[in-house]
Structures are given as structure tokens and as C-alpha cells.
Amino acid sequence: MSSELHAFHAELIARDDEALWNWPRRSAAVMAETLAQMCEQLAELLRHEREVGSGNGAFGVDPIERAKLNYMYGSTLLTLAEREKPALLPHAVERLGDALSLARRHVPERVVTIKSQLYRAEHSLAMLKNSTAPEEVTSRAREAA
């Protein structure tokens, strides 16, 4: 990772720590906005790294850093999805799944932590799908009548 990207990554970690520390003093709307901004920045960082890597046939970030980025992004998406935007759950599952597959090969000591977050995300997604399924059946039955 370049020094510029490393500094950006460190800034995101510091912002995440600050957001968690200040959580009790912040309103839910302010915290949700902070999490959304973090998601945008993490997505931009991953996009940038893919573009850099596509030029030389490899991903720009080493696998350990990629696992960390995917974990941070997935966890942030999960928090945001559980608090106010359930539509983000599939994206959280995808990012955490990517982090887990990388961790299994490159950072085995982080597998348990990532696996528990992925389980939480998958469980939340399953519950969301189950809760919306009866509504879809009811609306289809009304349309048919």
C-alpha cells in the first residue's frame, strides 16, 4: 500500500475509533451519517486499489490489508444496515465473506472474529428476508383477488 493510502487507512481507523468513543454523545442520525461517510470512503479506497492493481494485473493492496479493509467495510455496512438501512445487508455479507476467505489464507488468527460478524450479517439478512416474505405473499394475494 502506498504511503498516501496507508495514511488514508490510518485516518479511517482513527475516525472509526473516535466514532465509537463518541457514540453515547451523538444522536443516531449523526452516527448514521458518520458511518455512511466511512462506507463511501472505504468503497472508494477499494475501488482505487482495484484500478491500481488492474494496471499491473494484481490488486494494489496486499491480502492482509485487503482482508482488513473488507472487514472494516463489511462491519460498518452491517452496523448501518442494522440501525437504519437494511438494504445494505447483502453488501455487508459480501464484504465480510471476502474478508473471511482472505483471512483463512493470510490472517488465520482473525478468522473467528470475522466469522462471527459474517454469521451476524447472514442471520440479519435471513431474518429480513423472512420478515418481508409474508408481506410479499399477502400483496400478491390481494393483487390476484
Secondary structure as GFF3:
##gff-version 3
##sequence-region A 1 145
A	DSSP	alpha_helix	3	21	.	.	.	ID=ss1
A	DSSP	three_ten_helix	23	25	.	.	.	ID=ss2
A	DSSP	alpha_helix	28	56	.	.	.	ID=ss3
A	DSSP	alpha_helix	63	83	.	.	.	ID=ss4
A	DSSP	three_ten_helix	86	88	.	.	.	ID=ss5
A	DSSP	alpha_helix	89	106	.	.	.	ID=ss6
A	DSSP	three_ten_helix	108	110	.	.	.	ID=ss7
A	DSSP	alpha_helix	111	144	.	.	.	ID=ss8
###
